[in-house]
Amino acid sequence: MLQFACDFCGTNRHPGETWINGVAAENVGTQAARREVVIDPAWRRERAVLPFAVHFCSVECKDNYMATLFDKPASLLEVESVEVEPNTGRRVVRARKKPAANAVRTRNTRSRRTRNR
């Protein structure tokens, strides 16, 4: 038996209730990170059971979830070592997550006083 719960507030879904579902994913690379959420126009059970599915009991919970998800910066991977197996050409990369805020500088780092000169 599957039980669906709101990904924001934790409320359980009961049969016949109108809920919102979609799919959320995060792709973290060594230089960039991307988050995306695709919200379905109607409840679709075949998509609601996917591993990256998200479920919401209300529009408010969906909006709060999206605000929370996109408010914080994603992590970046810092490569620690790369090993290549000569026979197979297989690469083994060891990496550690680090906060993006410490690793990425914004484009507009100059103050207004510097810009106006």
Summary of the structure (lengths in Angstrom):
residues: 117
radius of gyration: 20.4
end to end distance: 66.8
largest distance: 66.8
contacts: 243
relative contact order: 0.18
helix: 21%
strand: 35%
